[in-house]
Amino acid sequence: MAKKAKKRSIVYLIALVLLVISGAAAISHYTSTKSPLLAKVNGEKITEKQLDHEYGLFFFISGYPEQYKEIITKEAFLNQSIAQLLLYNEAKNQGVILSPEETKDELESSFGESTIPREAFMKRLAENDFTYDDVINYAQIQLSVMRFMDEILFSILEVTDAEAEQYYETNLDDFYYPEQARAAHILVESKEEADSLVEEIGKGANFTSLAIEKSLDPTAKLNGGDLGFFGRGEMVEEFEYVSFALPPGKITIAKTQFGYHVVKVLDKRDSGTAKFEDVKTQIQDKLLLEKQRKIVEDSVELLKKNADITYY
């Protein structure tokens, strides 16, 4: 069965645009007539002041740390912004852009999914000398490009089972997994506490319940002490030794730098190679993303060839 591009969530599309456009924001309609000219794209001017404004807004919205400016330089930002401007104009030609009103509705609804309350976001905007209109304009271009990519470019893409299987056969080493153990633990401060817990468990007490109640490991409240599968070298030496040495079902005590662990070995998994059916979806997602990136790159190159672009 072929796997086709489908309608995606806004969160997914934002991530995808950052990936395929190399993380640049679009040049908006913010204008300045007294700033040095950097470029013209089909007659549309991009000034230094305009670029600085967009550069700052991009880092504010993306949340990238300051050190990322060494990677996403202004020169790279300008080039990638031109690419996104070309995609936006093509989206306009195809009639798939969002209106400012639609964009505002999308933004307002996204506040309900955000960990940052609307009021806090607005306060941070003002503190950084940006306005909500800046964000709406930014989002209109971003979401319009996303819609164009999703509805026009990606709608023709698919990943067949044969393609996925060929990738699997060619890259078998990528699907190899080492020997693994799965264990649960209850972390306490003293050997006496650990011995007491082992005794309770031996009399029928529930290991998971005791982990939630007694363990000093804060994650035990969520996972009942179950650490899942892990390979050699992923745990401290003493904990790893008993986890791999004992058969499933056995309980023992291990002392580490963190304290005393009541360890229950839950399962073992020999080394091997994942079956194709178990990784098929993962492979198809990877190949689909590669095709999406390629079609965007090719589209940008074609748009550049047909555009009048001048650098100053």
C-alpha positions in Angstrom: 0.0 0.0 0.0 1.3 3.4 -0.9 1.8 6.0 1.8 0.7 9.5 0.6 1.2 13.0 2.0 -1.8 14.0 4.0 -3.2 16.9 5.9 -1.0 17.8 8.8 -1.4 19.6 12.0 -0.2 23.2 12.3 2.6 22.2 14.7 3.8 19.5 12.3 3.7 22.0 9.3 5.7 24.6 11.2 8.4 22.1 12.0 8.4 20.9 8.4 8.8 24.4 7.0 11.7 25.1 9.3 13.2 21.8 8.1 12.8 22.2 4.4 13.5 25.9 4.2 16.5 25.6 6.5 14.9 27.6 9.3 14.3 31.0 7.8 11.4 33.3 8.3 9.7 35.0 5.4 10.3 38.6 4.4 7.1 40.4 5.3 5.5 43.6 4.2 7.4 45.6 6.8 9.0 48.4 4.8 11.5 51.2 5.2 12.5 53.7 2.6 15.6 55.0 4.4 17.4 51.8 4.9 20.2 50.3 2.7 18.8 48.0 0.0 19.9 44.4 0.2 18.0 42.7 -2.6 15.0 43.0 -5.0 12.8 40.0 -5.8 10.6 40.6 -8.8 10.7 44.3 -7.9 9.9 43.8 -4.2 12.6 45.5 -2.1 14.3 43.9 0.9 16.1 46.5 3.1 18.6 46.0 5.8 16.2 47.4 8.4 13.5 45.1 7.2 15.8 42.1 7.3 17.0 43.0 10.9 13.4 43.2 12.0 12.5 39.8 10.5 15.7 38.2 11.8 14.9 39.3 15.3 11.2 38.2 15.0 12.3 34.8 13.7 14.5 34.1 16.7 11.8 35.4 19.1 9.1 33.1 17.6 11.3 30.0 17.0 12.9 30.2 20.5 16.3 29.4 19.1 19.2 30.4 21.5 21.5 33.3 20.6 24.4 30.9 19.6 22.3 29.7 16.7 23.0 33.0 15.0 26.4 31.6 14.3 24.6 28.9 12.2 21.7 30.9 10.8 23.7 34.0 9.8 22.0 37.1 8.4 23.4 36.2 5.0 22.0 32.7 5.1 18.7 34.2 6.5 18.5 36.6 3.5 19.0 33.8 1.0 16.5 31.5 2.7 14.0 34.3 3.1 14.1 35.0 -0.6 13.3 31.3 -1.2 10.4 31.5 1.1 9.2 34.7 -0.4 9.2 33.0 -3.8 7.2 30.1 -2.4 4.7 32.6 -0.8 4.2 34.4 -4.1 3.6 31.0 -5.8 1.1 30.1 -3.1 -0.6 33.4 -3.9 -0.7 32.6 -7.6 -2.2 29.2 -6.8 -4.9 30.8 -4.6 -4.0 28.9 -1.5 -2.9 31.7 0.8 -4.6 32.4 4.1 -6.2 35.8 4.7 -5.1 37.9 7.7 -8.4 37.0 9.3 -7.9 33.3 8.9 -4.4 33.6 10.2 -5.5 35.5 13.3 -8.1 32.8 13.9 -5.4 30.1 13.7 -3.2 32.0 16.1 -5.9 32.6 18.6 -6.9 28.9 18.6 -3.3 27.9 19.0 -3.1 29.7 22.4 -5.3 27.0 23.8 -2.6 24.4 22.9 0.3 26.5 24.0 2.1 26.3 27.4 2.4 30.1 27.3 -0.8 32.0 28.1 -1.9 34.6 25.6 -1.3 37.5 28.1 2.3 36.3 28.8 3.0 36.0 25.1 1.8 39.5 24.4 3.9 40.9 27.3 7.0 39.2 25.9 6.2 40.6 22.5 6.1 44.1 23.8 9.3 43.6 25.8 11.1 42.6 22.6 9.7 45.5 20.6 7.4 43.4 18.4 3.7 43.8 17.9 0.9 41.3 17.4 0.5 42.5 13.8 4.1 41.5 13.3 3.2 38.0 14.4 0.1 37.8 12.3 2.0 38.9 9.2 4.8 36.4 9.9 2.2 33.6 10.5 0.2 34.5 7.4 3.3 33.9 5.2 4.4 30.8 7.1 0.9 29.1 7.0 0.3 30.1 3.4 3.6 28.4 2.4 2.7 25.4 4.5 -0.7 25.2 2.8 0.9 25.4 -0.6 3.4 22.7 0.2 0.8 20.4 1.7 -2.0 20.9 -0.8 0.0 21.4 -4.0 3.5 20.0 -3.7 3.1 17.1 -1.3 -0.2 15.9 -2.7 1.6 14.1 -5.5 4.0 12.3 -3.3 3.9 8.7 -2.1 6.1 6.1 -0.6 5.4 2.5 -1.8 5.9 -0.6 0.2 8.5 -1.7 -2.4 10.5 1.5 -1.8 10.4 1.0 1.9 11.5 -2.6 1.7 14.4 -1.7 -0.7 15.6 0.9 1.9 15.3 -1.7 4.6 17.4 -4.2 2.7 20.0 -1.7 1.8 20.4 -0.3 5.3 20.0 -3.4 7.5 22.8 -2.2 9.8 20.6 0.7 10.8 18.0 -1.7 12.2 20.3 -3.8 14.3 19.7 -3.6 18.1 22.0 -4.8 20.8 21.3 -7.1 23.7 18.9 -5.4 26.1 17.4 -5.8 29.5 14.3 -4.4 31.1 14.2 -3.7 34.8 12.2 -1.8 37.4 13.7 -0.4 40.6 12.8 1.1 43.9 15.5 3.6 45.1 15.9 4.1 48.9 18.7 5.5 51.1 19.7 2.5 53.2 20.3 -1.2 53.0 17.8 -1.7 55.8 15.1 -0.1 53.8 16.0 -2.1 50.7 16.0 -5.4 52.8 12.6 -4.5 54.2 11.1 -3.9 50.8 12.5 -7.2 49.5 10.8 -8.9 52.4 7.5 -7.2 51.8 7.6 -8.2 48.1 8.4 -11.7 49.1 5.2 -11.8 51.2 3.1 -10.6 48.2 3.3 -6.8 48.2 3.0 -5.2 44.8 6.3 -4.0 43.4 4.8 -1.2 41.3 2.8 0.2 44.2 5.8 0.2 46.5 7.9 1.9 43.8 5.2 4.7 43.5 5.0 5.0 47.3 8.6 4.6 48.5 11.1 5.2 45.6 13.3 8.3 45.8 13.4 8.3 42.0 10.8 11.0 41.0 10.0 9.2 37.7 8.6 6.3 39.7 5.4 8.3 40.3 4.8 8.1 36.6 6.3 4.7 35.6 6.1 2.6 38.7 9.8 2.2 38.7 9.8 0.6 35.2 12.9 1.8 33.3 12.0 0.1 30.1 14.6 -1.7 27.9 18.2 -0.5 27.9 21.5 -1.7 26.5 24.9 -2.1 28.1 26.6 1.1 29.0 23.3 3.0 29.5 23.0 2.5 33.3 25.5 2.8 36.1 27.8 -0.3 36.3 26.4 -1.9 39.5 22.8 -1.6 38.3 23.7 -2.8 34.8 25.5 -5.9 36.1 22.5 -7.3 38.0 20.0 -6.4 35.3 21.9 -8.5 32.7 23.1 -11.2 35.1 19.7 -12.2 36.5 16.9 -13.9 34.7 13.5 -12.2 34.4 11.4 -12.3 37.5 14.4 -12.2 39.9 14.7 -9.5 42.5 17.9 -8.3 44.1 19.6 -5.3 45.7 22.2 -3.1 44.0 24.2 -0.3 45.7 25.1 2.6 43.5 26.2 6.3 43.9 22.5 7.1 44.1 21.6 4.8 47.0 20.2 1.3 47.3 18.1 -0.1 44.4 15.6 -2.9 44.8 15.9 -4.3 41.3 13.4 -6.5 39.5 14.4 -7.9 36.2 11.3 -7.8 34.0 12.5 -9.0 30.6 15.5 -9.7 28.3 15.9 -9.1 24.6 18.7 -10.8 22.5 20.5 -8.7 20.0 19.2 -8.9 16.4 17.7 -7.0 13.5 14.3 -5.4 13.6 11.7 -7.0 11.3 10.7 -5.0 8.3 7.0 -4.9 9.4 8.1 -3.4 12.8 9.9 -0.5 11.2 8.0 -0.1 7.9 6.1 3.0 9.1 9.3 4.6 10.4 11.0 4.0 7.1 8.0 5.4 5.1 7.9 8.5 7.2 11.7 9.0 6.7 11.4 8.5 2.9 8.4 10.7 2.6 10.1 13.6 4.4 13.1 13.2 2.1 10.8 13.4 -0.9 9.1 16.5 0.6 12.4 18.2 1.1 13.5 17.4 -2.4 10.4 18.7 -4.1 10.6 21.9 -2.2 14.3 22.3 -3.1 13.5 21.7 -6.8 10.5 24.1 -6.7 12.6 26.8 -5.2 15.3 26.3 -7.8 12.7 26.6 -10.6 11.2 29.7 -9.1 14.6 31.3 -8.8 15.4 30.6 -12.4 12.2 32.3 -13.5 12.5 35.2 -11.0 14.3 38.6 -11.3 16.5 38.6 -8.3 19.1 41.3 -7.7 21.5 41.6 -4.7 23.0 44.9 -3.6 
